[in-house]
Structure formats: C-alpha cells, structure tokens
C-alpha cells in the first residue's frame, strides 16, 4: 500500500513524524533534564500562573515612556495593547491608556509577592466590552503558553512496573490532575539547598529572597503526588529511583478542555460530577501498592485549573452559586474533597456589572480579598476611532477632513467624562484664558492628558504646577469616569446613523457629494438635530471643539503658507523696493533678482499685507510707496555699487524685519480679503486656473501642496478646508 502513495505525501508524513518527535522530546523531560533547564533558566522555569500572566502581558504589549519622563513622573505610560487584544482576534477589544496602565499595574503586582487567595473582578458598565476583554485576554494567555517563551511545566509520573514488582512489565503513566509544578515534589526541607547548588550567586539572591518566589520554598504538592512519593519511598531502596520515575512535561493550557483555563458562563449547567477520578489508573495503583487507600486518585474540578485560570463570565444565573462556592477556597486556598484537602492556587477572575456587586457584599470573607479593575467606556479618542474602523473599515477616513473623525470620537467621549473635576479646578485657576482652545469644563484637556499628550497651548505656568501630586489626583479620577454616557454599542450605532445619513445624501447628490468631505459643521448639525443624543453631551462642548478645530486648521494653513525659504522673502522685498519707482501696469525686469515683475495693485498688496499691522486706506498705501521710492533713491545714491548691494541698505533691512515678524500672523489675511484667492482655490487644478494672476497662483499652489504633503489632506480636502475657513472668516 505504501508503494502506491505519492512520493510527496510520503515526504510530508516523514516530515511530520520528525517534527512531532522533536516536539515530544522538548515537552517531556526527565527530572535531571528538568533540573538542568532550571539551572540554566530559573526565572523562566520557576513560574506560577501569576508570574506567567506578568510575563505574558509584557510579551504582547509595547510600552513607551510616561508623559514627561521627568522627576514628577507617576509612571503613567503610553502602552500599545493591539497585540494583546486586537491582532488576529475574532472580536477585537480596544484598551484605552487608563485601562492599559491599570493592567500594567496589575501585572506588576503579580511580580511583587504571593497573589493567591484573591478574587480579581473586572467591573464595568454594560456595553463596555468586559466579556470581549476577558475572552481575548485568556486567548492570548493560552497562545502564550504554547510559545517557547511561555512554556511552563507540570509533574508527570512514569512508574516502572518491573521495579515495583508488578506482574507485568512496562510503565504506568500518571498525570498530576492538579498540574503541580515539578519542583514541588522535592521535600520542602531540601529545596533551598538544591537551589543553592543549581543557581549562580546572582540568581540565588533573586530566587531565594524575593517575595514572588516564596511559593517555591513553601508550597506543597497535591495529595496524589504526595501520596505517590510516600508510597514509592516505602517500596524503593533509593530516592533516586523515585526521581527516575518523575518527569516534567509541558503544561498545556486548553480552555476547550478546561485544562488550566476554565470559563463558566451564567447559562452553563452545574457540574453533576463533583468527585473526579480515573478508574483505570486507580485500579493499577491499587494493584501495585496492594492498598486502594494508599494512593487515591481523586480530585475535584478545581484541580484542573490549579496554577491556572478559573473565570466566571458575569455573576448571574448559575454563576452566582459558583462564586459563593469559591469564597472558602479563596479564603483558605484549600478545597475539601471527602477526607482530602486539595490545594487550589489559581488566578480567580470574574467580570461583573456594578449593580451585581451587592451579590457578594454579604460574604464577609470576600471583603478584603477582592481586587477590582475597572473596565469602563473608552476615554482615549484614538481607541474610540479604532472601534469605528473595526466596524466600518479604514476607508471611512476618505470621507472626512483630517481631524474631523477624531473630533466626532471626542464628542462621544465627552458624554463619559465628569464635567465637575476637583483636580482640574485645583490645577487650572483661570480656565477662561484657554477659551480659544478648550471647553469651559476642560474636558478636552483631560482627553489629551488621558492620551498621554500635554497640549501645546498649555501655558508654562500650568505646566510647572502639573506636578506629581496633581497628576496622581487627575489620573485617579479616570477610575471613576467612563461609567456613564454613550456605551460602546451606542457609539457604534450613532456613528452608523451619522455615516449612513451623509452617504445617503451623497448618493442623492445633496450631501457631501463624490468629492466633498465631512466637516465639523456637518458633525455639529447632526448632533443638533438629535436632541436625545445632544442632551448627553456637556453644554457648549461641541462649540468648543469646533473652536479648537478651527484654531488647529488655521495653524496648519499658516504653516503651509509660511515659506521658510528666506531667499524667497528676500526676493519679494527686493522686487517691492524696485517696483516702488514704477507705475501700475508696467512690466519690468528687477536687476536685483532677475525676475520679471508685472507691477499691479495685487502685486503691491500681496507684499504690503505683511508690512502693515492693520488695514489702511488706498491713499495711505500710495503715500507709503512714494515714501519707500524716495528712500530707495537716496540709498542707491549712497551705495558703493562696487562692494555693496540693495541688501545692505537700511530700507531693505527695515522692511525685511517687519515683513518676517508680521508674515505668520497676517499670512492668511489676503485669502479672507480678496476674492481672487478664493476663486483661485476653487479653480485650482482646472484649465482657467492658469489664466490667473501669477502671484496669486504661486501662493495658492504653495498652500495646497503643503497641506497635502505636511498634513495628509487630499487635493480636494485641502481645497475644501481652505474654503471652510474662508467662509467662516475664522481668522
């Protein structure tokens, strides 16, 4: 039959055979091999579930420095959690920075000491994604356990039947149902000495004297492993023979089988079988030791998640009873099965709605054993936008002017923040000075800080008083925010309605059209039409965010118009000085710049708008030009033309200085004053654009190209945002 198989199939089967053999060798170690690996990698081999969770978390996250990286730091960091909750997830969960920092603190606490006898409650309002959060977290934990970095070990017995005097040869393989760590089979009184011999001096200090490794010296194996060790001691001459029958194999976490990870939903029926066993193994053990009670292979369902994760998905239905059953185990770390005491050192997790807390309020032993971690609505606008991308695709960006989609998310988030902030009130004593950039309640400031960004408009005085104490007080407030307002599901529904409305208008030809993009006015009009949604948004917030948006857009436009090429500015001044001695309508070659100049009112005014701080009359302009012409004539007469140029004259230096100082502030004024610029923006890219004034064309082209290159506008978006500002006269 084998001869009939395709050669490629035979090669594949051979490949799989070799790969799986290597995998088996790596996952099952003799006890000496295990000790050798422990000596080489103690921090990796000596891990319980809490240390594994810590290592898993840092395996997936990307962590950056905190907000200022200065002595006032409170260790609030920019943490990217996409690899943990988003990548390759069926239902992504988007963790904002407040939650990400809470999770980092939780993971760090697992490295600071013994953590058993605690119940970790991830609590949050309906629609915050708690269940998705826990499912994705446990999925990553299971995946991590199957990587080389995440491997952990459990006891695996292989009893040599011949040595034990059994009637048949071979081996009896006995898995530890409690997933005991292999090191725990070494009697407690000898563990320290074993480690001192295996480890380097540096590692000895770390393992033997740090709180996180106390379990290595103090924990005891399960009753099955203890009974086996004792029974073998009475039958074998040498302890070495016992250790020859002890193996370490990889702890294979498998949620579907309930091994290492068990998750119970409220509707899951209660287990009908409380006492678990393996009749085949028990029969063999009774035959070997001639006593059915010497080694009893019995355990409970809690053993399957010992040194693993036991999770309840909401405290409702049957899960209420399961949680109550846990309180004795969490209090004592021991579960009684018949006459046996079963050790249970698991990571106990539940997700819960705030209103369900009363279900455990009456269980006194839980009071000081609960660790709450808030999973609230998103407060980080970048993560909120990601939820829109997830639901509607990245292509939605193409329909928004830059910044507008983010501002939509900020409006949603404003409903989740508390307008009355003790921290802000104590810190920002004069909020009115920021009315151009922020809302009255300073929610936009909080959003930036929760995103680990200190806005550029914050004054130095307030930056200095944002000390460690104030930061702690502010970020502590984030724990209580995100419990009300638009839920995650509501946010998606609102965005869907908003986006569909404008898409429909586009198809009908009366919306933003094929090229027209969504503006902040469109966003405002939408919320103004929906009273029920507007009422959840703090009063005045939308107007404030539009003011900030307009300010930011104007800064982008100024930056895009401002020509950092000082040579161009210099040539403008030289051309102006030369042209001041000629009449309107002439065309001349400037000897200073070698540029042809069409001397028009537009030419003079395009430069003069940066020479005057306020509007002046036509007569004043003409008088100014006449005065300049006279000064130029005098200066040229005084020049030593052999060694000096127009650049050396006082009048050039004076005008250049004034021009540069006024340039940025006044740079957009001509676009607001003269319809020629507005028309040029509308006609940009069309044939009639080429017929326009050369100076106007140069400035408009410079503006459009820089908006596209520097600020990620499309060509149509750059035109539209300029017209948006012109029409609002926002300058």
C-alpha positions in Angstrom: 0.0 0.0 0.0 2.8 2.4 0.9 4.4 1.9 -2.5 1.2 3.2 -4.1 1.4 6.6 -2.3 2.7 9.7 -4.0 6.3 10.4 -3.1 5.4 14.0 -1.9 2.8 12.5 0.6 5.4 10.1 1.9 7.9 13.0 2.4 5.2 15.1 4.2 4.4 12.2 6.6 8.1 11.7 7.3 8.4 15.5 8.0 5.5 15.4 10.4 6.9 12.4 12.1 10.3 14.1 12.7 8.7 17.4 13.8 6.4 15.8 16.3 9.1 13.5 17.7 11.2 16.6 18.4 8.3 18.4 19.9 7.6 15.4 22.2 11.2 15.4 23.3 11.0 19.0 24.2 7.8 18.8 26.1 8.7 15.8 28.3 11.9 16.0 30.4 13.3 13.5 32.8 13.8 15.0 36.3 17.6 15.5 35.8 16.9 17.2 32.5 14.3 19.4 34.2 16.8 20.4 36.9 19.4 21.2 34.3 17.0 23.5 32.5 16.0 25.1 35.8 19.6 25.9 36.5 20.1 27.4 33.1 16.8 29.5 33.0 15.5 29.7 36.6 13.2 32.7 36.0 11.6 31.0 33.0 11.2 27.6 34.6 10.2 28.6 38.1 6.9 30.3 37.3 3.4 30.0 38.7 0.3 31.3 37.0 0.7 34.8 38.3 4.3 35.1 37.1 3.2 33.7 33.7 0.5 36.3 33.5 3.0 39.0 34.1 5.4 37.7 31.5 2.6 37.2 29.0 1.5 40.7 29.4 4.9 42.2 28.7 5.4 39.7 25.9 2.5 41.3 23.9 2.4 45.0 24.9 4.6 47.8 23.6 5.5 50.3 26.3 6.8 53.9 25.9 7.9 56.5 28.4 5.4 58.3 30.5 4.0 61.8 29.9 7.1 63.9 30.6 9.8 61.5 31.6 10.8 63.8 34.5 11.1 63.7 38.3 7.3 64.4 38.6 6.5 61.2 36.8 3.8 58.9 38.2 4.7 56.1 35.8 1.7 56.8 33.5 2.8 55.4 30.2 1.8 55.1 26.6 1.1 51.4 26.2 0.1 49.8 22.9 -2.2 46.8 23.5 -3.1 45.8 20.0 -1.1 42.6 20.1 -2.8 41.6 23.3 -6.4 42.4 22.4 -6.8 43.2 18.7 -4.4 41.4 16.4 -5.9 38.1 15.0 -8.9 38.5 17.3 -12.4 37.5 16.2 -13.8 40.3 18.2 -11.2 43.0 18.9 -11.1 44.8 22.2 -9.7 48.3 22.3 -8.0 49.3 25.6 -7.5 53.0 26.2 -4.5 54.3 28.1 -6.2 54.5 31.5 -7.1 50.8 31.3 -3.8 49.8 29.8 -2.0 51.4 32.8 -4.3 49.7 35.2 -3.4 46.4 33.6 0.3 47.1 33.8 0.0 47.8 37.5 -2.0 44.6 38.0 0.7 42.6 36.1 3.4 44.2 38.1 1.7 43.4 41.3 1.9 39.7 40.3 5.7 40.0 40.5 5.7 41.7 43.9 4.6 38.8 46.0 2.2 35.9 46.6 -1.1 36.6 45.0 -3.3 33.6 45.8 -6.4 33.9 47.9 -7.6 36.9 45.8 -10.6 37.4 43.6 -9.9 39.7 40.6 -13.1 41.4 39.4 -13.1 43.2 36.1 -16.0 45.5 36.6 -17.7 47.9 34.2 -21.0 49.2 32.9 -23.0 47.2 30.3 -21.6 47.8 26.8 -18.0 48.4 27.9 -16.8 45.1 26.3 -15.9 43.3 29.5 -16.7 39.8 28.1 -14.7 40.5 24.9 -11.9 41.8 27.0 -11.7 38.6 29.1 -12.1 36.3 26.2 -9.3 38.0 24.3 -7.1 38.1 27.4 -7.5 34.4 28.0 -7.0 33.5 24.3 -3.6 35.3 24.4 -2.7 33.6 27.7 -3.4 30.2 26.1 -1.4 31.2 23.0 1.5 32.5 25.1 1.6 29.2 27.0 2.3 27.4 23.7 5.2 29.6 22.7 8.8 28.9 23.7 8.8 32.0 26.0 5.6 30.9 27.7 6.3 27.2 28.4 5.6 26.0 31.9 5.9 22.6 33.5 3.8 20.1 35.4 4.5 16.8 37.2 4.2 13.7 35.1 4.8 10.2 36.7 6.0 7.2 34.8 6.0 4.3 37.3 8.4 1.4 36.3 6.2 -1.6 36.9 9.1 -4.1 36.9 10.9 -2.2 39.7 7.7 -2.1 41.7 7.2 -5.8 41.5 4.1 -5.8 39.3 3.2 -8.9 37.4 3.6 -7.1 34.1 6.4 -5.0 32.7 6.2 -1.5 31.2 5.2 1.8 32.7 2.2 3.3 34.3 1.8 6.9 33.2 0.0 9.1 35.8 -0.6 12.8 35.1 -1.0 15.1 38.0 -4.6 16.4 37.8 -3.6 19.5 39.8 -0.8 20.4 37.4 1.7 20.6 40.2 5.0 22.3 39.4 7.7 19.6 39.2 10.0 21.3 41.7 7.4 20.9 44.4 7.9 17.1 44.6 11.3 17.8 46.2 10.6 17.8 50.0 10.4 21.3 51.4 13.4 20.9 53.7 15.7 20.2 50.8 14.6 22.8 48.2 16.8 25.7 49.4 19.9 23.5 49.3 19.0 22.2 45.8 18.6 25.8 44.5 21.9 26.9 46.1 23.7 24.2 44.2 21.9 24.8 40.9 21.9 28.6 40.7 24.5 31.2 40.3 25.1 33.7 43.2 23.0 36.4 41.4 20.2 34.0 40.7 20.2 32.6 44.2 19.7 36.1 45.6 16.8 36.7 43.3 15.0 33.3 43.8 15.6 32.6 47.4 14.9 36.1 48.9 12.3 37.7 46.7 8.6 37.6 47.6 7.4 36.5 44.2 9.3 33.2 44.7 8.1 32.3 48.2 5.9 29.6 46.7 8.9 27.7 45.5 10.0 27.1 49.1 6.6 27.0 50.8 4.0 25.3 48.6 3.3 21.6 48.9 2.3 19.2 46.1 -1.2 17.8 45.8 -2.4 14.8 47.8 -2.0 12.5 44.9 1.7 13.4 44.2 2.4 13.5 48.0 0.9 10.0 48.4 2.7 8.6 45.4 6.1 9.9 46.7 5.4 8.5 50.2 4.2 5.1 48.8 7.2 4.8 46.5 9.6 5.7 49.3 8.3 2.6 51.2 8.8 0.4 48.2 12.1 1.6 46.7 15.6 1.5 48.2 16.8 4.8 46.9 15.2 8.2 46.5 17.0 8.4 43.2 14.7 5.6 41.9 11.7 7.7 42.8 13.1 10.7 40.9 13.8 8.4 37.9 10.0 7.9 37.7 9.3 11.7 37.9 9.1 13.7 34.7 8.3 17.3 33.8 6.1 17.9 30.9 4.8 21.0 29.3 1.7 22.4 31.0 -0.7 22.5 28.0 -3.4 25.1 28.8 -6.6 24.3 26.9 -9.7 26.3 27.5 -11.9 24.0 25.4 -11.0 21.0 27.6 -11.0 23.0 30.8 -7.3 22.2 31.4 -5.5 25.2 33.0 -8.3 27.5 31.9 -12.0 27.2 32.7 -14.5 29.8 31.8 -18.1 29.5 33.1 -21.0 31.4 31.5 -24.2 32.2 33.5 -26.1 29.6 31.5 -23.7 26.8 31.8 -25.3 24.0 33.9 -23.8 23.0 37.2 -21.4 20.0 37.2 -23.2 16.8 38.0 -20.0 15.0 38.9 -18.2 16.7 41.9 -15.6 13.9 42.6 -13.4 13.1 39.6 -11.2 10.1 39.2 -9.7 7.7 36.6 -10.8 4.2 37.3 -8.0 2.6 35.1 -5.2 4.5 36.9 -6.8 3.8 40.3 -7.1 0.1 39.6 -3.4 -0.1 38.6 -2.3 1.9 41.7 -4.3 -0.5 43.9 -2.7 -3.5 42.3 0.8 -2.1 42.7 0.5 -0.9 46.3 -2.0 -3.6 47.4 -4.0 -1.0 49.1 -6.7 1.0 47.4 -6.4 3.8 50.1 -2.6 4.3 49.9 -2.8 6.4 46.8 -6.3 7.7 46.0 -6.5 9.2 42.5 -9.4 11.5 43.2 -9.7 15.3 42.6 -12.3 18.0 42.0 -12.9 20.3 39.0 -10.9 23.0 40.8 -7.7 20.8 40.4 -7.9 21.2 36.6 -7.3 24.9 36.9 -4.8 24.7 39.8 -1.9 27.0 38.8 -4.2 28.2 36.0 -7.2 30.4 35.5 -10.7 29.9 36.9 -13.1 32.6 35.3 -16.7 33.5 35.7 -18.3 35.4 32.8 -20.8 37.6 34.7 -22.2 36.9 38.1 -25.6 35.9 37.0 -27.6 32.6 36.9 -25.6 29.6 37.9 -22.5 31.7 38.3 -23.9 33.2 41.4 -23.7 29.8 43.1 -20.3 29.2 41.6 -19.0 32.5 43.1 -20.4 31.7 46.5 -18.8 28.2 46.4 -15.4 29.9 45.8 -15.3 32.0 48.9 -14.0 29.2 51.1 -11.3 28.3 48.6 -10.2 31.9 48.1 -10.1 32.4 51.8 -8.0 29.4 52.7 -6.5 28.2 49.4 -7.8 24.7 50.2 -10.7 22.7 48.9 -12.0 19.7 50.8 -12.9 16.5 48.9 -14.0 13.8 51.2 -11.1 13.4 53.7 -8.6 15.0 51.4 -7.5 18.6 51.4 -6.9 19.8 47.9 -4.6 22.8 47.3 -6.0 25.4 44.9 -3.7 28.2 43.9 -5.4 29.6 40.9 -6.0 33.0 39.3 -9.7 33.6 40.1 -11.3 36.1 37.7 -14.8 37.3 37.1 -16.3 40.1 35.1 -19.2 41.9 36.7 -21.6 44.8 36.2 -21.5 47.4 39.0 -25.1 46.5 40.1 -24.0 42.9 40.7 -21.6 43.8 43.5 -24.3 43.5 46.0 -24.3 39.8 45.4 -21.0 39.4 47.2 -21.4 42.3 49.7 -22.8 40.0 52.3 -20.0 37.5 52.1 -17.6 38.9 54.7 -14.6 36.8 53.8 -14.6 38.4 50.3 -14.3 41.9 51.6 -10.5 42.1 51.9 -9.8 39.6 49.2 -11.3 41.4 46.2 -9.1 43.3 43.7 -11.3 45.5 41.4 -10.1 46.6 37.9 -12.3 49.0 36.1 -13.2 48.2 32.5 -15.1 51.4 31.6 -16.1 53.0 28.4 -13.2 54.2 26.3 -11.7 57.6 27.3 -9.0 57.6 24.6 -10.2 59.1 21.3 -7.7 57.2 19.2 -9.0 53.9 20.6 -12.6 55.1 20.0 -11.8 55.8 16.4 -10.4 52.3 16.1 -13.8 50.9 17.0 -15.2 52.7 14.0 -12.5 51.3 11.8 -13.3 47.8 13.1 -17.0 48.1 12.4 -17.0 50.1 9.1 -13.5 49.7 7.6 -10.5 52.0 7.3 -12.0 53.5 4.1 -14.2 55.8 6.2 -11.2 58.1 6.6 -11.6 59.0 2.9 -14.9 60.8 3.6 -13.7 63.0 6.5 -11.5 66.1 6.5 -8.4 65.4 8.7 -9.2 65.7 12.4 -13.0 65.6 12.0 -13.4 61.9 12.6 -11.2 62.2 15.8 -13.4 65.1 16.9 -16.5 63.0 16.4 -15.0 60.5 18.8 -14.2 63.3 21.3 -17.8 64.4 21.3 -18.8 60.8 22.1 -16.2 60.6 24.9 -17.3 63.9 26.4 -20.5 62.2 27.4 -18.5 59.8 29.5 -16.5 62.4 31.4 -17.4 64.2 34.6 -17.7 67.9 33.9 -17.0 68.7 37.6 -13.4 67.8 38.3 -11.8 68.6 41.6 -8.3 68.0 40.1 -8.9 70.4 37.2 -10.5 73.0 39.4 -7.5 72.9 41.8 -4.9 72.9 39.0 -6.2 75.4 36.4 -7.1 78.5 38.3 -8.0 80.6 35.2 -9.7 78.4 32.7 -11.1 81.3 30.7 -7.7 82.1 29.3 -8.0 78.8 27.3 -11.4 79.5 25.8 -9.9 79.6 22.3 -8.6 76.1 22.7 -10.7 74.3 25.3 -14.2 73.9 26.7 -15.3 75.5 29.9 -15.1 72.2 31.8 -11.6 71.5 30.4 -12.7 68.1 29.1 -10.6 68.5 26.0 -7.6 69.0 28.3 -8.4 65.8 30.2 -8.8 63.8 27.0 -5.4 64.9 25.9 -3.8 64.0 29.2 -5.6 60.6 29.3 -4.0 60.1 25.9 -0.6 61.0 27.4 -0.4 64.3 25.5 0.2 67.7 27.0 -1.3 70.1 24.5 0.9 72.8 23.1 -1.4 75.6 24.1 -1.0 74.9 27.8 0.9 77.8 29.4 4.3 77.3 31.1 2.8 78.3 34.5 0.3 75.5 34.3 2.8 73.0 33.0 5.0 73.7 36.1 2.2 73.1 38.5 1.3 69.8 36.9 3.4 68.1 39.5 3.3 64.5 40.8 0.6 65.2 43.3 -1.7 66.9 40.7 -1.0 64.1 38.1 -1.9 61.4 40.6 -5.1 63.2 41.5 -6.1 63.7 37.9 -5.4 60.2 36.8 -7.1 58.8 39.8 -10.3 60.5 38.5 -10.1 58.3 35.4 -11.0 55.3 37.5 -14.5 56.9 38.1 -15.0 58.1 34.6 -16.4 56.2 31.6 -19.2 54.6 33.7 -21.9 56.7 32.1 -22.6 58.4 28.8 -22.7 56.7 25.4 -21.8 53.0 25.7 -19.6 51.3 23.2 -22.6 49.8 21.4 -24.4 53.2 21.4 -21.4 54.9 20.0 -21.2 52.4 17.0 -25.0 52.9 16.4 -24.7 56.7 16.5 -21.7 56.7 14.1 -23.5 54.2 11.8 -26.5 56.6 11.7 -24.4 59.6 11.1 -22.2 58.0 8.4 -25.2 56.4 6.6 -27.0 59.8 6.6 -24.2 61.5 4.8 -23.6 58.6 2.5 -27.3 58.7 1.5 -27.1 62.4 0.9 -24.1 61.8 -1.2 -25.9 59.3 -3.4 -28.8 61.7 -3.8 -26.5 64.5 -4.8 -27.3 66.9 -2.0 -24.8 65.8 0.7 -21.1 65.9 0.7 -21.1 64.6 -2.9 -18.5 62.5 -4.5 -15.6 64.8 -3.6 -17.0 66.9 -0.7 -15.7 65.6 2.7 -17.4 65.7 6.1 -16.7 68.9 8.0 -17.1 69.9 11.6 -20.2 71.8 10.6 -21.7 68.5 9.4 -20.9 66.9 12.7 -22.5 69.8 14.7 -25.6 69.8 12.5 -26.1 66.1 13.1 -26.0 66.3 16.9 -28.2 69.5 16.9 -30.9 67.5 15.1 -30.9 64.6 17.6 -32.0 66.1 20.9 -31.8 62.8 22.8 -28.1 62.5 21.8 -27.3 66.1 22.2 -28.6 66.1 25.8 -25.8 63.6 26.9 -23.1 65.9 25.6 -21.9 68.7 28.0 -23.4 72.0 27.2 -21.1 74.1 24.9 -18.7 71.2 24.3 -19.4 71.0 20.5 -18.9 74.7 20.0 -15.7 74.5 22.0 -14.3 71.6 20.0 -15.1 73.5 16.7 -13.2 76.5 18.0 -10.2 74.3 18.8 -10.5 72.6 15.4 -10.7 76.0 13.6 -7.6 77.1 15.5 -5.7 74.0 14.6 -6.7 74.2 11.0 -5.7 77.8 10.8 -2.3 76.9 12.3 -1.9 74.2 9.6 -2.8 76.7 6.9 -0.4 79.3 8.3 2.3 76.7 8.5 1.6 75.6 4.9 1.7 79.2 3.6 4.8 80.3 5.5 7.7 79.9 3.2 10.7 79.0 5.3 12.9 79.9 2.3 14.3 83.2 3.4 15.7 83.7 -0.1 12.1 83.9 -1.4 11.2 86.5 1.3 14.3 88.5 0.4 13.4 88.5 -3.3 9.9 89.7 -2.5 11.3 92.7 -0.6 13.9 93.4 -3.3 11.2 93.3 -6.0 9.0 95.6 -4.0 11.7 98.2 -3.5 12.5 98.1 -7.2 8.8 98.3 -8.3 8.1 101.3 -6.0 9.7 103.6 -8.6 7.5 102.4 -11.4 3.8 102.9 -12.4 1.0 100.5 -12.2 0.6 98.4 -15.3 4.3 98.3 -16.3 6.3 95.1 -16.6 9.9 95.3 -15.6 12.9 93.1 -15.1 14.2 93.5 -11.5 18.0 93.8 -11.6 18.4 92.6 -8.0 16.5 89.3 -8.5 16.5 88.9 -12.3 12.7 88.2 -12.1 10.1 89.7 -14.4 7.6 91.7 -12.4 4.1 92.7 -13.5 3.5 95.8 -11.4 -0.1 95.7 -10.3 -2.1 96.7 -7.2 -2.3 92.9 -6.5 1.5 92.7 -6.6 2.0 95.6 -4.2 -0.8 94.5 -1.8 0.4 90.9 -1.7 3.5 92.2 -0.1 2.1 95.1 1.8 -0.3 92.9 3.8 2.8 91.8 5.7 4.1 95.3 6.1 1.0 96.8 7.8 -0.4 95.6 11.1 -3.9 96.8 10.3 -5.9 97.8 7.4 -5.0 101.1 5.7 -6.7 103.3 3.1 -5.6 103.3 -0.6 -4.2 106.8 -0.1 -2.1 105.7 2.8 -0.7 102.8 0.7 0.2 105.2 -2.1 1.9 107.6 0.3 3.8 104.7 1.8 5.0 103.5 -1.6 6.1 107.1 -2.6 8.0 107.3 0.7 9.7 104.0 0.0 10.6 105.1 -3.5 12.3 108.2 -2.2 14.2 106.2 0.4 15.3 103.7 -2.2 16.6 106.5 -4.4 18.6 108.0 -1.6 20.0 104.7 -0.5 21.1 103.8 -4.0 22.9 107.1 -4.4 24.8 106.3 -1.2 25.8 102.7 -2.1 29.2 101.8 -3.2 27.9 99.7 -6.0 31.3 98.0 -6.4 31.2 96.4 -3.0 27.6 96.7 -1.7 24.1 95.6 -2.8 20.5 96.5 -2.1 20.6 94.0 0.8 23.0 96.4 2.6 20.6 99.3 2.7 18.7 100.4 5.8 15.4 100.4 4.0 15.8 96.8 2.9 16.7 95.6 6.4 13.8 97.6 7.9 11.2 96.1 5.5 12.6 92.6 5.8 12.4 92.6 9.6 8.8 94.0 9.5 7.8 91.5 6.9 9.1 88.5 8.7 7.6 89.5 12.0 4.1 90.0 10.5 4.3 87.2 8.0 3.0 84.3 10.1 0.2 86.2 11.8 -1.1 88.0 8.7 -0.3 85.3 6.2 -3.9 84.2 5.5 -5.4 87.7 5.6 -5.3 88.2 1.8 -7.3 85.0 1.3 -10.0 86.4 3.5 -10.0 89.8 2.0 -9.6 89.3 -1.7 -12.0 87.1 -3.7 -9.1 86.4 -6.2 -7.6 83.9 -3.7 -11.0 82.2 -3.0 -11.7 81.9 -6.7 -8.2 80.6 -7.3 -8.7 77.9 -4.7 -12.0 76.9 -6.3 -10.4 76.8 -9.8 -7.2 75.0 -8.6 -6.5 72.1 -11.0 -8.8 73.5 -13.7 -7.8 75.0 -17.0 -8.9 78.5 -16.1 -6.6 78.5 -13.1 -3.6 79.0 -15.4 -5.0 82.4 -16.5 -5.0 83.9 -13.0 -2.5 86.4 -11.5 0.9 84.7 -11.2 1.4 85.9 -7.6 -2.0 84.5 -6.5 -1.3 81.2 -8.3 2.1 80.9 -6.7 0.7 81.4 -3.2 -2.4 79.1 -3.7 -0.3 76.4 -5.2 2.2 76.6 -2.4 -0.6 76.4 0.2 -2.4 73.4 -1.4 0.7 71.4 -2.0 1.9 71.9 1.6 -1.4 70.9 3.1 -1.3 67.7 1.1 2.4 67.0 1.9 2.5 68.0 5.5 -0.9 67.4 7.0 -2.2 64.4 4.9 -5.0 66.3 3.1 -6.2 65.0 -0.2 -6.2 67.6 -3.0 -9.9 68.1 -2.7 -9.7 68.1 1.1 -7.0 70.8 1.0 -9.2 73.0 -1.2 -12.3 72.3 0.9 -10.7 73.1 4.3 -9.4 76.4 2.9 -12.8 77.4 1.7 -14.2 76.2 5.1 -12.0 78.7 6.9 -12.7 81.5 4.4 -16.4 81.1 4.6 -16.3 81.0 8.4 -14.0 84.0 8.4 -12.3 82.2 11.3 -9.1 84.2 11.1 
